[in-house]
Amino acid sequence: MKAVAAGAASLAPFFDERGGLGRDADVRSRPAHGGLQQGDTPGLYGGTGKAAICDVERLRRYLAEPRNDRRARAWAGALDLRTDEIPEYLDGLTPVLLRHDTLVKNHDYKKEKAVPFDALLQAGIAILVDEHGLPAVKCSCGNPLRPFEGDKSRISVSFDDENKKWKGYGRSEAVVVRPASHELERIALVNVEDPDRGVERPVGTTGEEDTAFDTRKRQAVPSLIGTTFGEASRRLAGRGLAVAYDGENAPPDGARVTASDPAAGAELRFGTHVTLSVVEDTGTSADGSTPPGAESSRGTKDPGSPPPSSPSASSSGPAKSERPGARGGTPGDTSAPAGSAPPPPPSTGSTPPPERSTPPPTPPKTPGTGSPPPGSAASPPRTTASTPPTGDPVTTGAPPPPTGSPASSAPATGTPAERPRRTRE
């Protein structure tokens, strides 16, 4: 695992770092709630209202130049792209600054090939992220990035002369970014130069459509009990709040929320984590019954979560009112309510009715009479109490639509038919 410090030159970059492709910033790494973060967590990344941190148009030109054809093919291959897909791919990338020391799979350019290696990028490094919030390109050198796939708890970081151990480094503080469950429309950033201000940036833009908001404004935790985990995550993100849960992977989107901590009504700052407890139904057997062990209760306990009277502000800032999810949509609960459409009574075929020479007269039908059919739906999953685990949770959330006065122009409303030409911030 190689350490990559902000501002340090790469030994084997895809493009000369003196070419002005990107500019890192002086950012102190912030503690994260758990080691895994999803790409749509509010406040996961930072921004600035000054000069552009990544020149995407210049990177596009470099990759299109005939003299860089072999570099372009190696660059595209590292990202599982064809060279003709590069322009469209770049259109979907968004420049941000890391606010946490972040683990990635980096790539050097050696002997006309992309050579992968695990790297720890220091907070403050400028990167491009894709539509799922994943690191995709290191701006200063154009090196392609992929998700880290190793075991975070077993990393050994190597520092060298150009990448000396930086102030505030801690191996346990490093984060791994997992993709958001849906494509993002906007990314909620924190201004690294003024943490009381937030920046909402439409995906695929470089600052020309940024909207500013006040990160100090508090938002109430919505009522989440009974909703699905996916819907709860989006509701929280719509208010600029992050989600905490237990385990290395998020619960299924369809898992039912049984509790939140803090509870509904607590007023929290932007980026504060709300811990969700859920119950999962892993499926039913062939006869429609729930197999043994198919039900499980998942609870979480975030040691760093503040009580409602004293919320944390680890990633400060508010967001505006709730809004439907991004382009990926909001998955709902598609299962029918138990007992809503009972099937006709089954025919057992065991004992035929007695013969009658003359059929008896048919009495008139009376509403509400007759025996109901046998149970037609499986019982809903039981919620069982469990002691919340003590491990640090990881977080998820979608970019919030914060309210505030525009930084330089009116906020984008919906997904435009055609993206504007990239300009500097």
N, C-alpha and C positions, 0 to 999 in steps of 0.2 A: 504494500500500500504506500503510494508515493504522495507526500504532502505537496500541494500546489498553493503557494502564497499569493495573495492579491498583489498585483503589480509586478510580479516576478516573470521574467521572460521564459518561454518554453524552449527546451533544448532542440526539439525537432517539430516545430509548428507547421501546420499546413500552409500558413501565409505569414509573411513578415509582420511582426507585431509593431513595427514602425509605420505600417501602412494606414493606421488610424481606424482599424475595424472596430475597436472597442476601448472603453476606458473603465478601469476598476475604481472603487471608492474605498474610503477608510471607514469600515463598519465593524463594530465590536460584535462578535457572535453572541446571540441571545439564547438563554436556556429554552429548550423545547420540551413539551409535554410528551414524553415517550420518544423512542428512536425512529418511529415510522410516521411519516406525514403524507397525507394525500395532496395531490397537486392543486386542489381547489380550496385548501385551508385559508381562511381569511388572514391576511398578514404574514403568510409564509414567506413572501418575497417583498423586496423594497423597491422604491423608485426615487426619482428626484425630478424637480420641476425645471432643472437647468438644461444644459446641453445634452444631446442624445448620448446614451451610453453605448449604443451599438449602431453601426452604420450598415444596415441590412442591404441597402442598395449597392454599396461598394462590394460587399461579399458576393452579391449576385453577379456583379460584373467580373470579379475575379474568377468565379467558377465558370463563367461563360467564355472567357478568353481562350483562344486556341492553344496558346502556350501553356495553359494550365489544365489541358484536357485530361492528362493522367491523374493529376491531383483531384480533379472533379469526379472522375470515375471511382477513385479510392474513397473520396468523401461520401459520395452517394452510397457506395457499397456498405460502408460502416453503419449507415442508417437504413439499410434495406430499401434503397431507392434506385430507380434508373436515372440516368443523367437528364433525361427529358422531363422527369418529374421534379427536378430541383426548383424551378421557378414557382410552381404552385405550392410546394412544401414551404419555401421561404415566406410566401404570402401569409401563411398561417402561424408564423412564429412571432413571439412577443418579447421585447427586451425587458429584463428585470435585474435587480441586484440580489445576491444571496444575503439573507439575514442570519443564516445559520451555517456553521461548517458542515458541508454536505458531501456525502459519499456518492461517487459516480464511477462509471467506466469511461475513462478518457481515451483518446487516440492520438498517437504521434504519427508523423508522416516520415517513414524510413524506407529507402529502397523502392520508392514508388508504390508503397503499400500503406494501408492504415493499420497501425500496430496497437492493439488494445492494451490497456493497463488500468488497474484499480487506482483511484486517486481520491484524496480528500481535498476538496476545494475550500479555501478559506472564505468566510463571510466577507462580503464586499466585492467579490468577483462578479463581473457583468456576464450574464449568459442570456441566451434565447431559450424560451420554453415553448412547448407545442400546445395544441388545443386541449390536452389533458393535464397541463401544468407540469409536464416532465422536462427536466433539463435536456436541451437538444444540441446547443452549440456554445462553446466558450468564445466570447466575443473578441477578445484581443488578438487571438491567433486563428480563429476559425475552426479550431479542432472540434470534430463531432463528439457528442456525449450520448451515452446510453445509461439505463438504470443500473445501479449497483446490485449484484446478485449474490454476494457472499454473506457470511454470518457477521453481522455488525459487532457482536460481542467478542469476536476473536480476531479483530483486526490488529495489525502492528504497523504503525505509521512511521515511515522513514523520512527524515528531514535531511537536506543537504545545504551547501553554502548559499545557493540562490533561493532556497525555500527554508529559511530558518524557522524554528518554532516560534509562533507568534503569541503575543500577549493574549491571555484568556483561553488558550487552547486547552481542551480537555477531551480525551477520547470518548468519554461517555456522553459528551454533549453533541456529538456528530449525529446528523439525521440522514435518513434514507427516504427519498421521495417515491411514492407509489402513484400510479395514474389515477386521476379522478374517474368516477364511475360514468361520467358523461362528458361530452364535449362542452367546453366553456365558451361563454360569450364575452365575459369580462373577468378581469383579475383584480382583486382588491389588494393594493399595495400600501405599505407604510412609507412615508417620506423619511428617508434615512437621515436627512439633515434637520428635520423638524418632526419628531414622532407624534406631535399633537395634530398633525395633518396627514390625511390619507389621500391616496390617488387611486381612482377607479379607471382602469385602462382596458378598452375594448381589445379583444384578442386579434392579433394581426396588425396592430398599429404601434407606432413608436413614440407616441406622446402627443400627436396633433389633436387627439380627441379626448384627452384626459379630463376627468372631473375631480375636483377636490372635495373633501369632506373633513369634518372635525372628528378626530378619533376619540375625543374625550366624552362625546355624547353617549349616554347610556341607552340601552335597549332592553326591553322586558323579555324574559324567556317565555316563549309561547307554550300553550298547553300541548303536550306531546304524547301523553299516555293514550295507548290504543292505536296510534299511527304506526306505519311501517318505519323501519330504520332509515330507509332511503328518503322517505318524505320528511321525517324529522330532521335529517341532515340538511335538506334543502331549506326547510323553514328556518332553521337556525342560521344558516349561511345568508339567507335573505335579510337577516338582521345583523349580519356582521359577527356572528358568534361561531366558534369552532366546536367540533364534536370530539369528545374523548370516549374511548372504549377499551376493552381489555383484549389482549392477544395481538399476534403479529399481523392478522388480517382482519379487515372489517367484517362485522356480521353481515349476513345476506340482506339485500335491500328489503326483502319481504318479512324479515323478523319483526315481531311486534314489540313496541316500546312499553315497558311496564313502570318505569320511573325515570326521573331526571334529577340531577344534583348540580346546581341549585334547582329548586322546583319552579313551576310556572309562576310568573309574576316577578321574580327576582330581576333587578335591573343591573346590567353588566356593561362594561366597556367593550369596544370593538376588539375582536380576537380572543376574548376570554373563553375558556373551555367549559362546556357543559357535558357532564358525564351521563351517558345513557345506559340503562339496564334493559335488556331485551330477553324475549323468550323465542326460541326457534322451533319450527316444526319441520323436521327433515324429510317428511314424506309419509305416504301411507302404503300399506301392503296391497296385494292384488285384490283382496276381498273388501278393500275400502277401510279397513281398520288401521289404527296407528300401531306400528310394530313396537315391541318393547325397546326402550332406550331412544325412541325417535324424538322424544321431547327433551329439551334441555333448557335450563335457565342460565342466562349469561348476565352477570352483574359486574359493574366496574366501580372502582373507588380511586379517585384521583387524589393522591396525597397532597398535591399542590393546588387543588381546587379550593378557592376561598369560600367561606360562608356567604350567604346572600348579603349580609350586612357589611362585608368587607371584601368585595370581588377583586380578583387579580386583574392586573392590566399588563400582562406580559406582552401582548400584541395589541396595543391600544387602538381605539377608534370605533365610531358607530357606523351604522349603515341605514339606508332608508327603508321604507315599508316593504313588506314581503311581496314577492313577485314570482310568477311561475318559473320553473326551472329553465335551464339553458337549452340549447338546441337538442340535447339528448332527451328532453322531456322528463316528466316526473312519473316514474312507474307507480301505478296504483295497485290496489289489492284487487286482483281479477277473480278471486274465488267467490262463489256465491255464498250468501249467508246460510248457516246451517238451518235446514228445514224449510227453506224458502220455496223449493219446488219438489214436493214429495213425489216419488215414483208411484205407479199403480201397485196395488197389493200383489205380491208374487204368487204364482200358482204352484202349489206343492204337488198336486197330482197324486196324493196319497190315498184319499178316500173319495170315490165318486158319489155324487148325490143320489138319494134313493129315487127309484123309478116312480113316476106318477102317470096314471092313465090320462088324467086331464090336468093340464097346468093350472095352478091356482091363479086367481085374478091378481093383477099387479096393483098394489096399493099406490096411491099418489105419493109423489116424492115430497118429503118434508125437509126444508133446509136445516142443516145442523145435525141430522140424524145419521146413524151408521157409525161403524167403528173406523177409527183412523187407520191408515196403513201402518205397517211396521216401520220402525225408525228408518228414516231415509238419509240421514247424514251422520257422518262421524262426529263424535264429540270434539269440541275445540280443544287445542292443546292446553294443558294445565300449566299454570305459572307456579313455579316452586321457588321458595326463598333460598338464597344461598349467601354465604359470606363473601362480600366483595373481595376480589383479589387485591393484593398489596402492590403488585408490580405497576410501573409507570405505564399509563395508557398512551396510545397514539391518537392522532387526531385526523379528522376529516371535515370537510365543509365545501360549499361551492362559493364562488365569488359573490359578495353581497352587492346589492344595488344601493350604495350609500347616498343619502341625501346631502346636498351641499351646493354651494355656489360653484359654477364651472371655474376651473383654473384658467382656461384660456378660451374655451369654446363650449357650446352647448353639448350636453352628453348625447351619445348616440341613442336612438330609440329604435330598438329592434335590430335585426341583422340586415345591413344594407345590401342591395342587389349587387353592388360592385364596390370593392374596397377602395378607399381613396389612395392616391399615390403616397407612398411613405415620405415623410419629411422629418427633419430633426425635431426633437422635443421643444 
